[in-house]
Amino acid sequence: MSFLYNYVSLGLVLLAVLLLLAWRSLRRRDFRALAIVVAAIVLWVPFEMSRPFVGHGYVTGTEVRRVERSTAPRETEDVDFIYTRGWGGDQQFRNEDSWLFLKRNADDVYGVAKSIEGKPEEARTFIATGVRNYLASWHPNLISLKPTLAWVVFAAHYLFWIAVFGGLLLAYVRARRPVD
């Protein structure tokens, strides 16, 4: 992804605002408002980990790797990886089913990626979710190479989090009002 996306993303702007509100509440010793901001900061982690993003590029490669299962040591599983080039440079994605984004077609997505592999004229808009963490070897999960229904889920995801953080902001404003 691009520098702007990685370091000045919506999630980091939200975190900066939450930290500013926490600092203001702590400075004024308003612990009710501080508790609300701390709850919002705790909720920020799942927001950032599941935040979907849209990219555009073409598939440069596919691979199936045998990786160790995180839930059981010494057990392995096959994981599909899809490599792309385009907006933001080269990217690696996992390709797994996701209940959160109603994705139950990982094999179909892998088949489409395999069929258009190495064809720049077959550039696609795609939706992925998650973060790339080099230390933990996490990769974003590719949700769709043909975002049709995925756009609906993408919008619903953001509307849900807008409602959650909007409700917390409203509670914060009410907590900051002086008590009569």
N, C-alpha and C positions, 0 to 999 in steps of 0.2 A: 504494500500500500504506500501511498505517498506520505511524505513528511507531514503535510498538513493534516491528513486523516489520522495518522498515528498519534500526533502530539497535540493537536488542537481539535479533537473530536468533540462531539456533542456530550459524550460521557465525561470527558475531562473538564469541560466548561461547567457542567452540572456539579461535579465534585468541587471545583473552585468556589462556586456560589455557596454550596453547602458548608464548606470550611469557613468562608467569610461569615455566614450567618452564625455558625458555632462560635467563632471568635467574638462576634458582637454580643451574643447571649452570655458568654462567659465573662466578658468585660463588664457587663451590666448586672452580673450575678442573677440572671433570670434563668433559673434551673428548669422550669417547666418548658420554656422555649428550647433550652439546650437539649433536653431529653428528646424532644421532637426532632431536632436536627440530627442528633446521634442516631435515632431510628432511621432517618432518611439516609444517612451515610452507610449504615449497615445494609439497607435495601439497595444502595447503589452498586454493591458488588454483584448481585445476581443480574441487575440491569446491564452492567458492563459486560458480564460474561456471556449473556445471551443476546446482546444487541445485534440485530441483522444489519448487513450493509450490502450495497449494490455495487457491482463492478462491471467492467466491460473488457473483454479480451478474447483471445482464442486459446484453445487447448494445445499445449506443446507436448504433453506426454501423460501416460497413465501407468500405474504400477499397482501390483498387489503385494503387500509386505506382510510377513508373519511377525506380529508383535506380541509382547508379553501382556497378558490380561492383567488389568490393574486390580481386579477384585480377587484373583486367586494366583498366588505365586506358582511358577513353573507350568502354568497353562498358557497356551498361545491362541491367537485368533488371527484370521486373515483380515486385513484392512485395506480398502481401496484408497489410493491416493491419486489426485488429479492435479496436474501442473498446468498453469496458465501464464500467459504473457499479455500484457495490455496496460490498462489504466493502473498506475502505481507500480509498474515493474513486474517482475516475476513473482508468482505466488504458488504455494502448495496448499492443497485442501485435502482434508479427509472426506470420505463419502460414506456416511452412516445414516441410518434411519433416525428420525428425531420425532418424539411424541410432541414436544413443545411446538414445533412448526408443522405438525401434521404431515411429515414426510415419511412415506412408507414405500418409496420407490428407488432405493439406493441402487439396485441392480439396473434399473432403466436409465438412471442418470449416468452410471458408469458406461452403459452400452452406447449412449449418445456421445459421451466424451470420447470413447474409443473410436467411434465412426468418424468424428471430425478432428481427430488428433493430427496435428501438424499441418492444418489447412488454415492459413491466415484469412482467407476469404470467408471462412465459416465463423467469424467472430460472433460472440454471443454476449448478451447482457445476462449476468447471473446474480443470484442472491446467495449469500453465505452468512453464517452466524458464528460467533465465538471470537476468540482472540488467538494470536500467535504468540506463544511463550517459548523462547528458545531454551531456557533453563529446564522447564518441565517437558519439553518436546511436545507441546500442544499445537494443534493446527486448527484453523477454522473449518467448520463443516459446510460443505457445499450443499445448499438446499435445492437449487434448481438451476438448470441451464436454459430452461424455457419458462421464465417467470410469468405465469398466468395466475393460477390460484395462489402462488407464493406471494404475489403482491398484496392480496387480501390479508393473508396471515401477517405479512410485514407491517401493513397499516394497523391491524388489530393489536400487534405487539406494542407499537409506539403509542396508540391510543390508551392501552391499559396502563403503561408506565406514566403517561401524562396525567391520567386520572389519579394514580397513586401519589406521584410527587406533587400534583396540584392540591390534593386533599391534605397532604402533610404541610404544604405551604399555607393553606388556609388555617390549619390548626396552629401553625407557628404564629400567624398574624393575630389570631384570637388569643393566644397565650401571652402575647406581648401587650395586649390592651390592659390598661390599669383596671384593677378590681374596684368596683364602687362600694 
